[in-house]
Amino acid sequence: MPGLQDGHMHPLAAAMRSLNPSLRKQNMTVPQFRAMLQEMLDATAPQDPDGWLHVTDRNPVGL
């Protein structure tokens, strides 16, 4: 069948992404973006105070 020669999934990558905080592809201003990131940093600080914050679902057009 045409178009079905490369049907596959990446379940492990999707599972790993689901563990990270999400920006939910929202449109927001820079101050809103900074406030949301600060909330995420505050929430994850007890787990890894000096670690990286990995965020998913960023909307590059809506910022």
Rosetta blueprint (number, residue, H / E / L):
1 M L
2 P L
3 G L
4 L L
5 Q L
6 D L
7 G L
8 H L
9 M L
10 H L
11 P H
12 L H
13 A H
14 A H
15 A H
16 M H
17 R H
18 S H
19 L L
20 N L
21 P L
22 S E
23 L L
24 R L
25 K L
26 Q L
27 N L
28 M L
29 T L
30 V H
31 P H
32 Q H
33 F H
34 R H
35 A H
36 M H
37 L H
38 Q H
39 E H
40 M H
41 L H
42 D H
43 A H
44 T H
45 A L
46 P L
47 Q L
48 D L
49 P L
50 D L
51 G L
52 W L
53 L L
54 H L
55 V L
56 T E
57 D L
58 R L
59 N L
60 P L
61 V L
62 G L
63 L L
